[in-house]
């Protein structure tokens, strides 16, 4: 976390990434720009790895980052156990093409 500045100051960037990670686990797919997706992917992979442990300490670490408690519940009860045998690569980035307004490269970030 923290390699791309994404044209935001620190507080705004951290809040935006937390919102994107929360939305990803809530909806299981989000549409965003490619640099944002690459940042969110690394954070989301770490959260799924935490959810695979299913310990109280891991749950508390996830609650520190993810805004909604029900999303953390979903992460630890549905998403984490689904990937228990998978060693990594829980998310996928699918390119969609340029955005109409500013031609930014849009992608679909989804859980595999």
Protein Blocks (a to p, Z undefined) as FASTA:
>chain_A
ZZagnlpafklmmmmmmmmmmmmmmnopacddfklmmmmmmmmmmmmmmmmnopaklmmm
mmmmpmblklmmmmmmmmmmmmmmpgghjbccddfbjcfklopacdddddZZ
